[in-house]
Amino acid sequence: MSKQIENQVHEAFENFSKWETYGLVFHLMDKRKITLRKIIEIAQQYGISQGVIKMRRRDLTYANRAGI
């Protein structure tokens, strides 16, 4: 993972906008630019728990599969 990607994820959580933030970080994860573990680590610095990150991942995965 490059420092640029890590900074991009930090910036997304600093300027948190629920679905835009999660959409960006999970897109980067799907492209293998960052791991779920690293997303969780960064999110926790902004007060977002591991459980919330995993829940949002499930939400977006379901929405993408359902075509929502």
Contact map, one row per residue, 1 for C-alpha under 8 A:
11101100000000000000000000000000110000000000000000000000000000000000
11111100000000000000000000000000100000000000000000000000000000000000
11111110000000000000000000000000000000000000000000000000000000000000
01111111000000000000000000000000000000000000000000000000000000000000
11111111100000000000000000000000110000000000000000000000000000000000
11111111110000000000000000000000010000000000000000000000000000000000
00111111111000000000000000000000000000000000000000000000000000000000
00011111111100000000000000000000000000000000000000000000000000000000
00001111111110000000000110000000000000100100000000000000000000000000
00000111111111000000000000000000000000000110000000000000000000000000
00000011111111100000000000000000000000000000000000000000000000000000
00000001111111111000100110000000000000000000000000000000000000000000
00000000111111111000100000000000000000000010010000000000000000000000
00000000011111110000000000000000000000000000010000000000000000000000
00000000001111111000000000000000000000000000000000000000000000000000
00000000000111111101100000000000000000000000000000000000000000000000
00000000000110111111100000000000000000000000000000000000000000000000
00000000000000011111110000000000000000000000000000000000000000000000
00000000000000001111111000000000000000000000000000000000000000000000
00000000000000011111111100000000000000000000000000000000000000000000
00000000000110011111111110000000000000000000000000000000000000000000
00000000000000000111111111000000000000000000000000000001100000000000
00000000000000000011111111100000000000000000000000000000000100000000
00000000100100000001111111110000000000000000000000000000000000000000
00000000100100000000111111111000000000100000000000000000000000000000
00000000000000000000011111111100000000000000000000000000100000000000
00000000000000000000001111111110000000000000000000000000000000000000
00000000000000000000000111111111110000000000000000000000000000000000
00000000000000000000000011111111111100000000000000000000000000000000
00000000000000000000000001111111100000000000000000000000000000000000
00000000000000000000000000111111110000000000000000000000000000000000
00000000000000000000000000011111111000000000000000000000000000000000
11001000000000000000000000011111111000000000000000000000000000000000
10001100000000000000000000011011111101100000000000000000000000000000
00000000000000000000000000001001111111100000000000000000000000000000
00000000000000000000000000001000011111110000000000000000000000000000
00000000000000000000000000000000001111111000000000000000000000000000
00000000000000000000000000000000011111111100000000000000000000000000
00000000100000000000000010000000011111111110000000000000000000000000
00000000000000000000000000000000000111111111000011001000000000000000
00000000000000000000000000000000000011111111100000000000000000000000
00000000110000000000000000000000000001111111110000000000000000000000
00000000010010000000000000000000000000111111111111001000000000000000
00000000000000000000000000000000000000011111111111000000000000000000
00000000000000000000000000000000000000001111111100000000000000000000
00000000000011000000000000000000000000000111111100000000000000000000
00000000000000000000000000000000000000000011111110000000000000000000
00000000000000000000000000000000000000000011111111011000000000000000
00000000000000000000000000000000000000010011001111111000000000000000
00000000000000000000000000000000000000010011000111111100000000000000
00000000000000000000000000000000000000000000000011111110000000000000
00000000000000000000000000000000000000000000000111111111000000000000
00000000000000000000000000000000000000010010000111111111100000000000
00000000000000000000000000000000000000000000000001111111110000000000
00000000000000000000000000000000000000000000000000111111111000000000
00000000000000000000010000000000000000000000000000011111111100000000
00000000000000000000010001000000000000000000000000001111111110000000
00000000000000000000000000000000000000000000000000000111111111000000
00000000000000000000000000000000000000000000000000000011111111100000
00000000000000000000001000000000000000000000000000000001111111110000
00000000000000000000000000000000000000000000000000000000111111111000
00000000000000000000000000000000000000000000000000000000011111111100
00000000000000000000000000000000000000000000000000000000001111111111
00000000000000000000000000000000000000000000000000000000000111111111
00000000000000000000000000000000000000000000000000000000000011111111
00000000000000000000000000000000000000000000000000000000000001111111
00000000000000000000000000000000000000000000000000000000000000111111
00000000000000000000000000000000000000000000000000000000000000111111
